[in-house]
Amino acid sequence: MSDIEVPKGLTNVIVDETGIATTDSTGNLLYRGYKVVDLVRKLGFEDVAYLIVYGKVPTEQERNSFFARIKENSMIDGSVEDVMRILKEKDVMRNIRSIVSLYPYTSEKSDDLLVEIAAKIPKIVSDSYRIAHNLPLVDDADGSFAERFYYLITGNRDPEKSKYLERLMIMYMEHEFNASTFALRVTASTLADPVAAVTSALATLKGPLHGGASAEILDFFLGFKSGEDAVKYIDDKIEKKEKIMGFGHRIYKDMDPRAQYIKEQLRQMAGDSSLFRIAVAIEERMWEKKKIPANLDFYAAIYMHLLGIDQDFYTPIFAASRVFGWIAHYNEQLQNNKIIRPSSKYVGPTGLSL
Ligand code: COA
């Protein structure tokens, strides 16, 4: 059989089927067939997570028992906090990746184990950060997933800001064969266990071309005093052929629907402030000069900043959301598994002898 050559980066290559998420012909992101912008208006994080994992909108009872499973599994074993005290690692993504991989889980069934991993991520994020910065540990057993997570990362209880965080987390929850999900599916396809697969996904999400982008945006954004300042910076980067974090996407070439939703939420929060105007000036300049749209991470970074969330948590928030998509993909991969093992075109030397 002759080999099939595909474009670099697998651009536009369909590698398998999925029933979890897609982008429709009009540019809407769909989770299990529903437009995400409709889901976020009507459902909470727990409902959408259930929908993604189990393929149906939960009844109230299903939702409550799913959330109860998450709550039961949300605490961290003291021995693992001791490990965090030894590591004192400030990079929260490194902590999530390491702790998820070494955690002494108690679940035996694959589905329970995946939910156990997802349930622990918010507390891993909070405890590891607080330990590394010599801050007291906090927790809040009450409230929704987003309310607890907001409290864990900011130390403040704020139902309104938690609701804004929840909307962003729903946007981040799933995105078909993105790089981290693909890494998870490759690992799952070898029949490695759920912990190994989620660890692969976390390691892949960290890179600045993927989930790490949001953590780099404020580094340049907060330095601008005006839209003109920002435009000069953008022009200079374009001139030097450097990438601007928060722009471009493999799937969305005209518009990222998630970015536009979060932009509107940001407008609600920030009003016609200079911060909002600078963001729009950057978006417009990138489109005018390069025809490259803002992606979700661009508006998400500014949005999380306004919610009073430290930049160290931006990629971890993505991870705590996307893990529910990863659960669905782990299960889907194993329902009809074939090991993912492509070929390569050898371009190295041959016939060498010693
Ligand atoms: N800033 C400046 N130019 C960009 C750009 C950006 N953020 N993103 C893409 N481009 C340019 C590329 O330089 C390339 O130009 P060329 O054809 O002249 O070489 C062209 O647009 C196509 O980009 P490419 O990197 O090949 O697209 P891709 O589909 O392989 O990559 C991303 C997609 C997301 C990795 C890429 O857009 C990127 O690196 N963005 C910045 C990181 C980011 O925000 N990541 C979060 C994604 S949600």
Boltz pocket constraint, residues with backbone or C-beta under 6 A from the ligand:
constraints:
  - pocket:
      binder: B
      contacts: [[A, 9], [A, 208], [A, 209], [A, 210], [A, 211], [A, 213], [A, 241], [A, 242], [A, 243], [A, 244], [A, 245], [A, 246], [A, 247], [A, 248], [A, 249], [A, 250], [A, 251], [A, 290], [A, 292], [A, 295], [A, 296], [A, 297]]
      max_distance: 6.0
